[in-house]
Amino acid sequence: MRIARRSTVEELLTALPEEGTTGLSLEDGARIAVVGGGPAGSFFSYFLLDIAEAVDLPVTVDIFEPRHFTHSGPAGCNHCGGIISESLVQVLAAEGIRLPRSVVQRGIESYVVHMDEGSVRIESPVHEQRIASVFRGNGPRGGGDMPWDSFDGYLLGMAADRGARLERRLVSGLDWVDGLPQLRHPGEEGSTYDLVALAVGVNSNLPHLVRGSEPESTTRTTRTYICEFQADQQTIRETLGSSMHVFLSDIPRLEFAALIPKGEYVTLVVLGDDIDQPLISAFLASPGVRRCMPEHAIPTVCNCAPLINIRGPRRPYADRLVLVGDCGVTRLYKDGIGAAYRTAKAAAETVVFHGVSAEAFEHNYWPACKAIERDNAIGKFMFGFTRTFKVLGFWRRGVLRMTIREQRKERSRRMSAVLWNLFTGSASYREILMNTLHPAFVAGMLWNLALGIRPGGNGRRKTGGMNAQGRAGQAVG
């Protein structure tokens, strides 16, 4: 018996029975389909096969991914800035997943924060915490064969080495036949599976090809902008160094922007409300950006405005169906790859140890998703607070002054740690918020805000070491 096709994945979930069917579990020879070969799909496949082998449960995993991550441009693109925190690199290493040097484009050892009042470089609060810049595919369109490996391609190959079968076929929809999910393919007969894991992100056409739904189940998204600029490597090293450059400018509708060095390319990532060409032009024309953008850098033909998830569906699972990664629940603005790892592993453990019913996912997978969503709620509060006060010059001066003074000392780098964790995603939003409530942080912030308000109390001069980052600008002393 078929259920009518639906218009979104979330609506498909609400079309299923409200009560999960208990007792659904994978048996020997079970067939699992993973739709999407990005980090979430690759992690899920890898952990599922690894855990199933450990408990002597033979299963078949098919990963449906038509993109080739070895190709430059859209054919191998996954719409991402490509930043991985050192904490995630260490967690993956503990899982036996070690990123080869050919995947990491540049080790990012510091952040340079640019405001209208000046700039400051923030070294890692603990020196072993660094971040890595990667290309999710094989680089920008027109780049040809690049001398590096794709991050997403590496993870997909890792899952294939574990036993997953890679299917270069497009999935055009999902039906239900006698209680089993059936994938549709253009011009082909559908394939039925015991479980389907959707890891298609929020930019896939698939959710729009599965009909039906209730509005409260939908994923909320916002749009970002990504563009690649090309320059010679020496110029990029001289101007940007091994730092990621973050801009907290008082430009209307601009939430966050960053320049990320990657070999002979620089990735621009912009977050904001209703991003359009006037906003991008205003940002690129701002003095802070012009000071640190590599000279003669040219925008490539590779740019996009992908959607990102800011709130997941209320029920990212059903009998024999689970959503992982961005199309389910992910971290707000930061560490999407880390969230993909956590949700994918939690889903894989649920499937093997507890079954594939909605009830099993609710009791064992959903708690991991809810933990991320609860933390995102704190993140939304923090970004809203920052958005409100960012327009106040004395507030920006206070933050800048406090950070500069901390960077001159080896201890009490409380503002530096807050900014570092906020940009890298290395800590939860809850942990960041608790750090801002520490009495020493509050006292230091109030003191520096008072100095920022005082007329004439803000001399301007170059910050030490900024020239190595390429004319990063002036800072409040």
N, C-alpha and C positions, 0 to 999 in steps of 0.2 A: 504494500500500500504506500502510495507516494504522498508526501506533504507538499503543498504548493510552494513554488519558489518564492524566495523573499528578497527584499531590496537591500538589506544590510546584514552583515554577519550577526550583529547584536540582535536583530529582529528574528533571525533564524533561531537563536537561543530561546526567545520567548515563545516561539511556535511549538516548542517541544513540551511534553508534560511537565507540570510544575513540580511534581514529586519525582525525584530520581528513582530509577529502577535499581533496587539493591541487588547485590550478588553478581553484578557485571564485572568480570575480570578477564584478563588475557589468558588464553590457553596456549599450549604448545603449537607453534606454527602460526600464531596470530599475525595479521597483516596490519601495519601501521603506516599511514600516509602523513607526511609532513609537508605542508604547502608553504614554501618559502625557504630559501637556503641562506638567509642572512645569519647573523650571530645567534638569534633566538632559535631558529630552526636547526642550525648546526649543533648548538649546545644541547638542545633537547634530544636530538638523534644520538649524539655521542654518549650522553649520560644514560639514556634509555637502554642502548645496546650494552653499555658497560655494566649496568646494574642487572639487566636481564641475564647476562652471561654469568654473573656472580651467583645468581640463584638458580642457574641451570634452566632458564626459560628461553627456548629457541623462538625468536621472532624475526619477522622481516620488516625492514624500514625502507620506505621509498621516499626520497626527498624530491619534490617537484620544484625545480628552479630553472626557468628558461634563460636567465641572464648568464653571461660568461664574465666572471670577475677578472679574467685575464685580459679583457678588452678595455681599451681606454674609452672614456666618454660614457654616454648614457647606457650603452650595452653592458657596462660593468660597474655602473654607479649605484650607490646605495644612499644617496642624499644625506650625507653626514659630514660634519667638520672633521671627524677622525681624531679624537683625543681619548687616550686611555690612561687612567690614573695608575700610579705605581702600586697602590693598594690592590687594585684589580689584577695587575700583572703578578703580584705576589700570590694572590688567591689562586689564580690559574696555574701558577707554577706548583702550588701545593696539590693541585688536581692532576699534575703530570702534563699540563699544557704549557709549553714554553715557547714564547714567540721568538722566532729566529731574527737575527740582525737584519736580514733582507726585508723584513716586514716593517720595521721601525724606521721612519724617515728621519726623525730628529728627536733626540732626547731633550725634553723641555725641563730646564733646571730652575727657571724662575718665571715670575709674571711681572710685566710692567703695566701698572695701572695708570691710565691717562684720564685726567679731569681737566675742566676748563682752567682751573687754577694752577695746574702743573702735573708732574708725573713722578712716580716712585717705583723702583724695582723691588719686588718682594721675593726674597730667597725662601727656599723651603724651610718651614718651621723646624722640621727634623730633617737633617741633611740627606737621609736615605729616601725621602719621599720626592720622587720625580714623576714626570708624566711623559708619555710618548705620543708623538704625532704619527698618524698612519694614513694611508690611502685605503679607503674601504674597497675600492675597485682597483683598476690599474692606471689611475691617473686621469687628468683632464682630456677632453676630446681634442684630437689633433696632436697629442703628445707622442703617438707612435708606440713602439715597443719600449717600455720603461725598464730600467735596470733594478726594479724592486718587485716584491711580491705583494699581492693584494691581501689585506687583513681578512676580509670576508672569504676570499678564495682559500686562504690557509685554513680557516676554521672548517670550511666545507670539505676540503680535502682530508682534514683530520677525521671528520665524521665518516667519510667514505672509507678511509683506512680502517675504521672501527667496524665496518661491515654494512654501512648504509648504501643503498643503490640510488644513484643520481639519475633522475628522469628529466631530460631537457624538454619537457612538454608543458604547455600552458594549461592551467586549470581555469576554466571559464565559469564554474558554478558548482554548487553542492546540492544534492537531493537526498531524500531518505527512502530507502527501499527495504520494506520488512524490518524496520528498526535499525538498519545499518546505514551509515553515511556512504554516499556514492558520489565520487568526483566526476565532473563533466569536463570533457576536452573538446576543442573545436574539431568537428568532423570525425570524431571517434566515439566508440561505445564507452560508456562510463565504467569506472572501476570501483568496486565495493570493498570497504575496509572495516576492520574491527574497531579502529580508532582513527580519527583525523585530528591532527594538531595544526592549527592555523597560526602561521608566523609571518604574515604578509605585510605587517606594518600598517600605516594609515594612508599610504599613498598608492595602494594597489587598487586596481579596478575590481577585484574579486568581491569586496563587500557590496558593490553596487549591482552585482550580477546574481545576488542571492536575495530573493524578495521577502517583504513583510516586515513588521516590527512595531515596537512601542517606543515612543520618543525617549522615555526615561532610561532606556538601556543603551542609548547611543554613546559613542566615544566623542568627547569634546576635543577639538583641535584648534591650533592657531598656526599661522604661516610664518616661516622664516625665509631668509635669503642667503644663498651661498654662491660665491664666485671665486674663481681661481685667477690669480695674477701671476705672470711669468716674468722672471728676471734672472740674471746670471747668479750662480750660487755664491760667489764671492761678495757681490753686492748685498745679497740677502743676509749673509753672515755678518757683514759690517754694520748693517742697519738694524736688523732684528735680533741678531745673535742667537742664543739658545733660549730665548724667552718667548712666551706667548703674550701678545700685547692686547690688553683689555681696555675698553673705552666706556667710561661712565659720564657721558656728556649730557649737557642740558639741551638736548634736541627733542622737540615735541614728538611723541609717539615712539621714541627710541628707548627700548628696555635694556639692551645689552649688545655689544659688538666686540669682535675679536679678530686679530690677525694672527694666523698660525703658520710659522715657517715650515716648509716641507721640501727639502732639496732645492730645486730650481723653481719651485712654486711657492706662493703664499696664498693660503685659504682665508677668505673673508667670510665670517659668519655674523649675521645680524638678526636679532630678535626684536620685535616691536609690535605695535598695533597697526593693522592695515598697512603693511609695508608696501610702498610703491616707489616709483622712480624718483619723485621729489625728495623722499626721505633718504634714499640711498645717495643721491647727489649731494644733499646737505651734509651727510655724514662724511663723504669722501672729500668734501671741500673744507671741512673743519680744520683749524690750525694744527690740532694734535695729530690728526691722521696724516696731514701733509708733511709734518715733521718726521714721522717715522716710516712712512711708506717708502720702500726702496725706489731710488731714482730710476726713471725710465721703465718702471714696472708697467706692464700692459695687461688689461683684462683679457683672458682667453674667451673663446666662444663657448666655454663650458660654464654655465651658470644656471641656477634653478631656484625655485621658490617652493620648497616642499612643505607639507603639513607636518606638525609634530603633535604628539599626544599630550594634553594637559589634564585629562581626566578619563580614566578607563571605564568600560562598561560595568554595571553593577553585578553582572553575573557572567564572567568570562569562561563559562563551561556549561556543559550539558551532558546527557548520556552519550558516551563515545565521541565527545567533541570538547576540545580545550583550546583556548587562545593563549598564546605566549608572546612575550616581547611587546613591541609598541602597539600592536592591535589589541592587546589586553591591558596590562598595567605596566607603566614605566615611571622612572623618576622625573620629576618636574624639571625641565630645561637641562639637567645634567646627568651624566653617567648612564646613558641609555644602554650602553653595552653591559655595564654592571648589572642593571636591572634585568636585561635579557638573560644573563647568566643565572641570576637568582630565581627568576620565575621558571626558566626552562628546567633547571635542576629540580625544583620543587614539584613541577608537573611530572617529570620523569619518575621521581621517587613515588609519587602518588599512584601512577599508572601500574608500576611493578608490584608495589607492596600492598596497595589498598583497592585497586580496581579502576574501572573506567566509567563508573556511574556518576551522575551529577552529585549524589550524596557523598561519594568518595572524594570528589574534587572540592566540595564545599567544606568538608571537615579537614582536609589535609593540604589542599592547594590554595584555597581561598585565604587562609590566614596569612600566607606569605604575601599575597597581593594586597590584603588590607593593611598590612604593616607599611608597605610602600605608600599606599594612598593616605594613611594617617600622617606619615611624614611629609607628604606633598602638601597637605593642608597647612602645616607649619611653614613650609616653603612659600606658599602663596601669601601668607601673612607677612613674611619677611620681605618678599619682593614688593608687596603693596606698601609696606612701611618705607622701604628704600625709595620707591617711586614718588612717594609723597614728599620726602625730605630732600631728594636729589636736586630739586629746583632751587633750594636755599643755598646761597653761596657760602654762608658761614658754616653750614653743615658739611659741605664738601671740603672746605678748608680745614675743619676740625679733623675729619677722617684722614685727610692727606698729612696734616701735621703729626698726628699720632703715629701713623704708619712710618713716616720718615724717621722720627725719633726712635722708634723701635728697631728699625733696620741698622741704626748706629750702635745698638747694644746687642749682647748675646743672650739676653734674658727678657722675660716679661713681654714677649711679642704677641700680645693678645689680639690686637686688631689685625696684625699680619696673619695670624693663624685663622681668624674668622674669614678674612678675604680669600686666603689660599683655599680653605675648604669649600667656601662658597663657589669659587671658580672651578675647582677641580672635581668636586663631587666626592672627594675622598672621605668625607664625614657626612652623617645624616643631618638633615635640617634641624632636627631636635637637638643634636649635640651642638650645632652651631649656635642655636638660640640660647641654650643653657650657658654657653661660653660668654655670650653678650650680657647675660644677667649676673655674671660674677662681679662682686663689689669692686675689685680692682679695675675691671674693664669699664664699669660705669663711671668710677671716679676719674679714670684717665680720659674717657670720652668727654665728660662734662668740663674738665679742665681745658682740654684742647678746643672745645666748642666756645668756651668763654674767651680764649685767646683769639679765636677766629672772628668773634663779634667785635672785639676791641678795635676801634678805628686806628689805622696806621700801624697795627701790631703785626703785620704780615709782610715781612721783607721777602723778596723773591730772589732766588739764586739757583744755579745749577746744582743738581744733586750729584753727590760723588758717584762715579762709576757709570753715569748715564751715557756718556759719549760712546762707550763700548756697545751700547744698545742702539746706536744710530740716531743721534739727535732726538732722543726721546722727549726732550722738552724741559721746561723749568718746573720747579717745585717750590712750595712754601717752605721756608727755612725756620 
